[in-house]
Amino acid sequence: MGYVLVTNDDGVDSPALVPLIRALEPLAPVRTVVPSSERSWISKAISRWDEIRVERVERQGIEIHAIDGFPADCTNLGVHSLFEEPPDMVVSGINIGLNSGLGFFLSSGTVGAATEGWIAGLPALAFSVGSAGIDRDWKARAAAGGNEELWRRAAALSADVVKDVRELGFPPGVDLLNVNFPVEAGIDTRRVVTHIANVGYGALFRRESGDVFVHDYAGELRVGASLDGSDIGVVREGWVSITPIRLAHTAELGDPVRRRLERAGS
């Protein structure tokens, strides 16, 4: 087997990064490409006009490639440009904050980096940990570091999921696996295969002054269906949610709508 490419959207100084790398190293060689600073809520944005600078830095004896771009840039560079050969798997995370529910899944830089792995034809997993409900205060404390036991436990859990997938083979028909779990979870916590919750969010910005707005999400959810058996519902139960995602699919249209939308060419 080849190496695992690790990336994230919380940046090179995320307290989750080094514990995850160390937990994965017994499974396979690891190479790491991450943003030089936090790049959350950026989805799968790709740099186009800006030059991307890559710097090799060291964190706790581990060499890391830090780039001044987006999470998906990290994956694309790691797969295609920085190394002699591509990885055989992309692992993104561990994100500080949950990425459960469709609105958050689509907005997540962590998921965006994993999606870029799928685009390259590679197995990809995204890992996120958080406090169910309004978690702004928890995320601020977690990002500041100082909770080594949490990150060792989260890294061990994530690596155990990666181990299962590497031993069994990536499931056919699945584009990526989105894994979310609460802060209390560990390697022995119950794991449940879930569906992604039909959930959106409310206002993301507050007025700072005059015509100036700043990002300040207060946790409001727009729930479109029952949360039973969903990624959000399972995490609220205190369990690990593993959601197999299909990115390439189309919806069915009823005959009246289809007939109205389709037109014969002249």
Secondary structure, DSSP 8 states (H G I E B T S, - for coil): ---EEEE-SS-TT-TTHHHHHHHHTTTS-EEEEEESS--TT-TT----SS---EEEEEETTEEEEEESS-HHHHHHHHHHTSSSS--SEEEEEEEES---SHHHHHH-HHHHHHHHHHHTT--EEEEEEE-SS--HHHHHHHHT---HHHHHHHHHHHHHHHHHHHHH---TT-SEEEEEEETT--TTS-EEE-B---EEE---EEEEETTEEEE-----EEE-S--TTBHHHHHHTT-EEEEEE--S------HHHHHHH-----
